[in-house]
């Protein structure tokens, strides 16, 4: 039976107050593309027919954007079959180019969106990333699978071969040419580029319609975010081959500690929607910025190396909205091209994942569309729904959770809270106070260092290409 789309005359799908706007990075393949598909499906299935979805998808270049838009349009056309009107009346796909390893590209996209037709952002799904994997140590891989098949197919860290110390292309500063510090490739792609973009889009995240939840910043993490891979003295993971795992552990630390009292001085500066460089710190001395202690007001100038400084000023969000919220998710274990394998081995990888699921693994989602369940839930659920599930699954006092896409043996998917070393146990039990305190202290330290880096690079890259 075809469903009729009837709308009250006072309600129109493109009214800004009835419009949901979501940005997804790395949308052209794998999990990112599946997130876009699932967002369309669940939005259509759960939201009133007078509402609309604007999906802002980012890829690295125009050909990838065109291909992604074409495939999503075909998906919308197939989804439209039960309806009298095509879903193009409710779904808008807006492609944008973004290279997260280039801070000028990040700034350029932020400027374009701030000046464009997007009235607000309900969510940013920070999905794009790289693993920098160049091969597999097959002897170790086979040995691991013979001794502990499920764990070996869950975490490939012991047998992945990755480069160490890979850097981004040189960053370009505003004005005269000068040498700028290096940035780690995996660090910048997986987290720092998203961190900068999210900060620069705070005005849109705080402009959601009155009565609606403030915008969300949703970071996609991983089950491979092992504590042992992260060194607080090497936040960019330039000295370890486990840069991917380090970047995901850093993601966990930032998001899970984002509502603690000890991190609020840094959170408040991150969400300051206006950044006014007073002087530009010399690149040769950077980054030597030191942030303020807890008892110093947010709008106090932040001194930097060489006597320079950055002054941040808060602006009042539209409608008195509160600051945006951070959320953490992961897709379970999906069979994607994230680890480069010859075509026959890709099929064997998927088969191994299915076997692990039949053996009892709750995390082998296998299909990217299945893995997209948790990120999409975080984007479309209300804050009240998220809070209710947090209390229901872990009890009060546990703090923020890491939400994963979990399955039963037959592939039926749901959203499950995931244990994080130092934050909560694998069975979601409370851990020892000293472990939790250590996690919180490291979290405060990385927030401080990330803000130092952000302030420095904002001073160098400035507003990018206007």
C-alpha positions in Angstrom: 0.0 0.0 0.0 1.3 3.4 -0.9 1.4 5.9 1.9 -0.2 9.3 1.3 1.9 12.4 2.3 -0.6 15.0 3.5 0.6 18.2 5.3 -1.3 20.8 7.3 -1.2 24.0 5.3 0.7 25.8 8.1 3.5 23.2 8.1 6.0 23.0 5.3 9.0 20.6 4.9 11.5 23.3 4.3 10.6 25.6 7.3 13.8 26.0 9.2 12.2 25.1 12.5 11.1 21.8 11.0 14.4 21.1 9.4 17.1 18.8 10.8 20.6 19.5 9.5 23.3 16.9 10.0 26.9 17.0 8.8 28.7 13.7 8.1 32.4 13.6 7.4 34.0 10.9 5.2 30.6 10.1 3.6 31.8 8.6 0.3 32.4 5.0 1.4 32.3 2.4 4.2 30.8 3.5 7.5 30.3 7.1 6.4 28.1 6.2 3.4 26.2 3.7 5.5 25.5 6.4 8.2 24.1 8.7 5.5 21.8 5.8 4.2 20.6 5.0 7.7 20.0 8.6 8.6 17.7 8.9 5.6 15.9 5.7 6.4 15.4 6.3 10.1 14.5 10.0 9.6 11.8 9.0 7.1 10.5 6.2 9.3 10.4 8.0 12.6 9.8 11.7 11.9 6.6 13.5 11.0 6.0 13.9 7.3 6.1 17.7 7.5 9.8 17.6 8.6 12.8 17.6 6.4 16.4 16.5 6.6 19.4 18.4 5.2 22.4 16.0 4.9 25.7 17.8 4.5 28.2 15.2 3.3 31.9 15.8 3.1 34.4 14.1 0.8 38.0 15.0 -0.2 37.2 16.0 -3.8 34.4 16.9 -6.3 34.3 13.5 -8.2 33.8 11.6 -4.9 31.1 14.1 -3.9 29.3 13.7 -7.2 29.4 9.9 -7.0 28.2 9.9 -3.3 25.3 12.2 -4.1 24.3 10.0 -7.1 24.3 6.8 -4.9 22.4 8.5 -2.1 19.8 9.8 -4.6 19.3 6.3 -5.9 18.9 5.2 -2.3 16.2 7.9 -1.7 14.4 6.8 -4.9 14.3 3.2 -3.7 13.1 4.4 -0.3 10.3 6.5 -2.0 8.5 3.5 -3.5 5.9 3.2 -0.7 5.1 6.9 -0.9 3.0 8.9 -3.3 5.6 11.7 -3.5 9.4 11.3 -3.9 11.5 11.8 -0.8 13.4 14.5 -2.5 10.7 16.8 -1.1 12.0 16.0 2.4 15.6 15.0 1.9 18.3 17.5 0.7 21.8 16.3 0.1 24.4 19.0 0.2 28.0 17.9 -0.9 31.0 19.7 0.4 34.8 19.2 -0.1 36.9 18.8 3.0 40.4 17.6 3.6 40.7 17.2 7.4 44.5 17.1 7.2 44.5 20.7 5.9 43.5 23.2 8.5 42.9 25.8 5.7 40.5 23.4 4.1 38.7 23.0 7.5 38.5 26.8 7.9 37.3 27.3 4.4 34.4 24.8 4.9 33.5 26.4 8.2 33.4 29.9 6.6 31.3 28.6 3.7 28.7 27.0 6.0 28.6 30.0 8.3 27.8 32.2 5.4 25.5 29.8 3.6 21.9 28.8 3.7 22.2 26.3 6.6 20.2 27.9 9.5 21.6 25.6 12.2 23.4 22.3 12.8 21.7 19.6 14.8 24.7 17.2 14.7 28.2 16.8 13.4 29.1 13.1 13.0 32.9 13.1 13.0 33.4 9.8 11.1 36.3 10.4 8.6 39.6 8.9 9.5 42.6 6.9 8.3 44.5 4.0 9.8 47.7 4.4 7.9 47.9 0.6 7.6 50.3 -0.7 5.0 50.1 -4.4 5.5 49.4 -7.4 7.7 51.8 -9.6 9.6 50.2 -12.8 8.4 52.1 -15.1 10.7 50.9 -13.2 13.7 47.4 -12.9 12.4 47.0 -16.6 11.7 48.5 -17.5 15.0 46.2 -15.1 16.9 43.1 -16.5 15.2 44.1 -20.1 16.0 44.5 -19.3 19.7 41.8 -16.7 20.3 39.6 -16.3 17.2 37.0 -13.8 18.5 39.6 -11.4 20.0 41.9 -11.7 17.0 39.1 -10.6 14.7 38.0 -7.8 17.1 41.4 -6.1 17.5 43.9 -6.2 14.7 46.5 -4.1 16.6 48.9 -6.9 17.3 49.3 -7.8 13.6 48.7 -4.6 11.7 51.8 -3.1 10.0 51.7 0.7 10.2 54.1 3.5 9.5 55.5 5.6 12.3 55.7 9.4 12.4 53.8 10.1 9.2 53.0 13.8 8.8 50.5 15.9 7.0 51.5 18.0 4.1 53.0 21.3 5.4 50.3 23.6 6.7 49.9 27.0 5.1 49.7 30.1 7.3 47.9 33.3 6.5 50.1 36.1 5.1 53.8 35.7 4.6 55.3 32.2 4.1 56.8 30.8 7.2 57.8 27.5 8.6 55.0 26.0 10.8 55.3 23.0 13.2 54.5 19.5 11.9 51.2 17.8 12.5 50.8 14.1 12.7 48.7 12.7 9.7 46.5 10.2 11.7 46.1 12.6 14.6 44.9 15.5 12.3 42.7 13.4 10.1 41.0 11.4 12.9 40.6 14.0 15.6 42.3 17.4 15.4 40.7 18.4 12.0 37.3 17.5 13.5 38.1 19.3 16.7 38.9 22.5 14.8 35.9 22.2 12.5 33.5 21.6 15.4 34.8 24.7 17.2 34.4 26.8 14.2 30.8 25.7 13.7 29.7 26.4 17.2 27.5 29.3 16.0 25.5 26.9 14.0 25.4 24.3 16.7 24.0 26.8 19.1 21.4 28.1 16.7 18.9 25.2 16.8 15.3 26.3 17.0 13.7 27.2 20.3 12.5 24.2 22.2 14.9 21.9 20.4 18.0 20.2 21.8 21.3 22.1 21.2 23.6 20.7 18.6 25.7 17.6 19.2 29.3 16.7 18.3 29.4 12.9 17.8 32.8 11.4 17.6 33.2 7.9 16.0 35.7 5.9 18.1 36.7 2.2 17.9 37.0 -1.0 19.9 40.7 -0.6 19.2 41.0 2.5 21.4 43.3 0.6 23.8 44.8 2.5 26.7 48.3 1.1 26.1 48.5 2.8 22.7 48.1 6.4 24.1 51.0 8.3 25.6 50.1 11.8 27.0 53.6 12.9 26.2 53.1 12.1 22.5 49.5 13.3 21.9 50.0 13.2 18.2 51.3 9.6 18.3 54.4 10.5 16.2 56.6 8.0 18.1 54.4 4.9 17.8 53.1 2.7 15.0 49.8 2.6 16.9 48.7 6.1 15.8 45.2 5.0 14.9 44.6 3.4 18.3 46.1 6.4 20.0 43.8 8.8 18.2 40.8 6.8 19.2 41.9 6.6 22.8 42.4 10.3 22.7 38.8 10.6 21.4 37.5 8.6 24.3 39.4 10.7 26.8 38.1 14.0 25.4 34.4 13.0 25.1 34.0 11.0 28.3 35.6 13.8 30.4 33.8 16.6 28.6 31.2 17.2 31.4 33.5 16.9 34.4 34.0 20.0 36.6 37.8 19.8 36.1 37.6 20.2 32.3 35.0 23.0 32.2 37.6 25.8 31.8 38.8 24.2 28.6 35.3 23.2 27.4 34.0 26.8 27.9 36.9 28.1 25.8 36.3 25.5 23.1 32.7 26.6 22.9 33.5 30.3 22.8 31.9 31.2 19.4 34.2 34.2 18.7 37.9 34.0 18.5 39.8 37.2 18.2 43.6 36.9 17.6 45.3 39.9 19.1 48.8 38.9 17.9 50.1 35.9 16.1 52.6 33.8 17.9 55.8 33.1 16.1 55.8 29.7 14.4 59.4 29.1 15.5 58.3 29.4 19.1 55.0 27.5 18.8 53.1 26.0 20.3 54.0 27.4 23.7 50.6 28.7 24.7 49.7 28.2 28.4 46.0 28.1 29.3 44.5 29.6 32.4 43.8 27.9 35.7 40.2 27.2 36.8 39.8 30.4 38.8 40.5 32.8 35.9 37.6 34.1 33.9 37.1 32.7 30.4 37.5 36.1 28.7 40.9 36.8 30.2 43.6 37.0 27.5 45.5 33.8 27.1 49.2 34.5 26.9 51.3 32.7 24.3 54.9 32.2 23.4 56.8 35.4 22.5 54.4 37.6 24.4 51.5 37.1 21.9 48.0 36.3 23.0 44.6 35.2 22.0 41.5 36.7 23.5 38.3 34.7 23.4 34.9 36.3 23.9 31.6 34.4 24.4 28.5 35.2 22.4 25.0 34.3 23.6 23.5 31.5 21.6 20.2 32.1 19.9 17.3 31.7 22.3 19.7 31.4 25.2 20.6 27.8 24.2 23.0 25.9 26.3 26.4 24.8 24.9 26.5 21.8 22.5 27.1 18.3 23.8 29.8 15.7 23.0 28.9 12.1 22.3 30.9 9.0 21.7 30.1 6.0 19.5 31.6 3.1 17.6 30.3 0.8 14.8 31.5 -2.5 16.2 33.5 -4.5 13.7 32.6 -3.8 10.1 34.0 -5.4 6.9 35.2 -2.3 5.1 38.2 -1.3 3.0 39.8 0.5 6.0 42.5 -2.2 6.1 43.7 -2.6 2.5 43.3 -6.2 1.4 43.1 -8.0 -2.0 39.5 -8.6 -3.1 39.4 -12.4 -2.2 40.8 -11.6 1.3 38.0 -9.0 1.8 35.5 -11.8 1.5 37.4 -14.0 3.8 37.5 -11.2 6.4 33.8 -10.8 6.2 33.3 -14.6 6.6 35.6 -14.5 9.7 33.5 -11.7 11.2 30.3 -13.7 10.7 32.0 -16.8 12.4 33.0 -14.6 15.3 29.4 -13.4 15.7 28.1 -17.0 15.6 30.7 -17.8 18.3 29.1 -15.2 20.6 30.7 -11.8 19.7 28.3 -9.0 20.3 30.4 -6.5 18.3 30.8 -8.1 14.9 28.2 -6.0 13.0 30.0 -7.0 9.7 27.8 -4.7 7.4 28.6 -1.0 7.6 24.8 -0.3 7.5 24.4 -2.4 10.7 27.4 -0.6 12.3 25.8 2.8 11.6 23.0 2.1 14.1 24.6 3.7 17.1 25.9 6.9 15.4 22.5 7.5 13.8 20.7 6.9 17.1 22.9 9.5 18.8 22.1 11.9 16.0 18.3 11.5 16.0 17.4 10.6 19.5 16.4 13.3 21.9 18.7 14.3 24.8 16.0 13.0 27.2 16.0 9.6 25.4 19.8 9.4 25.6 19.9 10.3 29.3 17.2 7.7 30.1 19.2 5.0 28.3 22.3 6.1 30.2 20.6 5.7 33.5 18.9 2.5 32.5 22.1 0.8 31.3 24.7 2.0 33.7 22.9 3.7 36.6 23.4 7.2 37.9 26.8 8.5 38.6 28.6 6.6 35.8 28.9 9.6 33.6 28.9 9.7 29.8 28.9 6.5 27.9 30.5 5.1 24.8 27.7 3.8 22.6 28.3 1.0 20.2 26.3 -0.9 17.6 25.9 -4.4 19.0 24.3 -7.5 17.5 23.1 -11.0 18.5 24.1 -14.1 16.7 21.5 -13.5 14.0 22.6 -9.9 13.3 19.7 -8.1 15.1 21.2 -4.8 16.0 20.8 -2.5 19.0 22.7 0.2 20.8 24.9 -0.9 23.7 27.0 0.9 26.2 30.7 -0.2 25.9 33.3 -0.5 28.7 36.2 1.9 28.5 39.5 1.1 30.4 39.8 3.5 33.3 36.3 4.8 33.0 34.0 1.8 33.5 34.5 -1.9 33.3 33.8 -4.1 30.4 30.7 -5.3 32.2 29.8 -1.6 32.9 30.6 -2.0 36.5 32.2 0.7 38.6 36.0 0.6 38.7 38.4 1.5 41.5 38.5 5.2 42.4 42.2 5.5 41.6 41.6 4.2 38.1 38.8 6.6 37.5 40.7 9.5 39.0 43.7 8.7 36.7 41.4 8.7 33.6 39.9 12.0 34.6 43.4 13.5 35.2 44.6 12.4 31.8 41.4 13.7 30.3 41.9 17.1 31.8 45.5 17.2 30.5 44.5 16.3 27.0 41.8 18.9 26.9 44.4 21.5 28.0 46.8 20.4 25.3 44.2 20.3 22.6 43.1 23.8 23.5 46.7 25.0 23.3 47.0 23.5 19.9 43.7 24.9 18.7 44.5 28.5 19.9 47.9 28.3 18.3 46.6 27.0 14.9 43.7 29.5 14.9 46.3 32.2 15.2 48.4 30.8 12.3 45.7 29.8 9.9 43.3 32.5 11.0 40.1 32.6 9.0 41.6 30.8 6.1 40.1 31.6 2.7 37.3 34.0 3.1 
